[in-house]
Amino acid sequence: MAFFNPIKWLLGLLSQDLGIDLGTANTLVNVRGKGIVINEPSWVTIDKRTREPLKIGAAAKAMVGRTPANMVTIRPLRDGVISEYDITQALLEYFISKAHENSIVLFPHSRVVIGIPSGATEVEKRAVYDAAMSAGARETYMVLEPAAAAIGAGLPINSDTGTMVVDIGGGTTEVAVISTGGIVISRSLRVAGDELDQDIIEYVRSKYNLFIGEQMAEKVKIAIGSAYPLKEEKTVDVRGRNLITGLPEAIEISSIEIREAISPSVQVIVDTIKDALDESPPEILSDLMDNGICLTGGTAQLQGLAERLSNEVRVRVWVAEDPMTCVARGCGMVLDDLDLYENLLVGIERDPYTSTQG
């Protein structure tokens, strides 16, 4: 019989449990019993001299490229892991506090489940754990992002049937084959949405001598980016600075050109999926021929990506419902039943299966 801890019981009444997708591009917070309450960019505007956060989330992203000389807007996570510890802590504090707005809880000391890349090092795992605890979490658990994505997408991960999920976010692509409640094969690739944006920036620079920013590249990717020929190709105006004249300029660019620009990075993702399939047992491959491959993450919404993958791997590929929220929803479902998903929790200090962090 478990020992009753009255302090933990009281804290549970006075706080809300949170599932957090701490993403390179966006942070999503799932409040237990309420669903996704926060979906904001993982941007922070700081004072250059003091490094004090001034704006966080959507307000900070709106300032990208527009800050005065004494400020800078940064993303404290790169490739799915923390690159600026103090700024990430401030980001988490802000979102945890915001998640408790308009609630009856007295203070935001929550139990938290956070998704992390399957390729995260021990140092990177510890940084995520420490940042969450320093931000005010009462207990922090970590789960691999592809596992959380599979749970959030509704895949039957606890059955003895093999399933495959490909979670393509801003900083990483996570590929996992899951069966009987555990990960059989996983791949973590630091090529994802951000890399596609950089491909577009480099293409426009080299072909048109036009320098564009990350936000413009992202807008182009969303508007006309594709991984497979479209039924009707599109064009969009791209604005930037002419590198020869130094003056503002706008050009028209087509979806065919953008597809060419991002094709090498898309092919890297395809090859990683093929590599995971190549190492999968024949029984699981047979299951995948029936069940297909599920795509999650914001970049899974790239036009024609499912069709491109289906043609390349000869297996049906489908995009999950609301793919961008799958990891956050999965983290929330893990919170609902920690015992059921215990084998998917990631420990620190060389214990990958413990549910007690610290």
Summary of the structure (lengths in Angstrom):
residues: 358
radius of gyration: 21.1
end to end distance: 23.1
largest distance: 75.5
contacts: 1289
relative contact order: 0.15
helix: 39%
strand: 27%
